[in-house]
Amino acid sequence: KANGKLGIGKDNKMAWKCIKELRLFKEKTMECVLIMGRSTVEDLPALKGRDIYCLSKTNNDFNRRIIIGKNTVRLFNNFSDAVRDARATFPDKKIFIAGGEQIYKLVMTEYIKHINEIHITYMKTEYQCNKFFDFIPSYENSICLSRSMEDEFTSYVLSPICNASNEEERKYLRTL
């Protein structure tokens, strides 16, 4: 989620409350695995029907199920270990990276080649934010798989071209 300046939150909370956008998030992530940072998890309402993996640098109960905020989560201190466990435990479930800022930066800089899709919502109203998602692949480096426009936001699904297997395929995908 992002506003026009790619803001995603303020003081570890969502900077806006848009029922339609929250409904879209629920529809996309229901029966899926969510991986997110501890600060993001702490601010969540109860997310039923999703398996939540929490990354934390400060909690020592790693590889265990604990309650953080209103959710029972699997706690890890390492992104790779969390993904490995999620794939082994839930091999048929889609994995979403659901924030916050530090997790997005880690994934978009170190794991971009493993990303199949980027789901992003641009809010049409500007909100005061101090947390940002400014790691979106440029137009030349991604393909827009879908776009949905609502009154309050526009939602996109992008696919990074870096996942193309060779330079010839990347050039072809840029022309589509």
Buried (B, 14 or more C-beta within 10 A) or exposed (E): BBBEEBBBBBEBEBBBEBEEBBEBBEEBBEEBBBBBBBBBBBBBEEBEEBBBBBBBEEBEEBEEEBEBBEBEBBBBBEBEBBBEBBEEEBEEBEBBBBBBBBBBBBBBEEEBEEBEBBBBBBBEEEBEBEBBBEBBBEEEBBBEEEEEEEEBBEBBBBBBBEBBEEEEEBEEBBEE
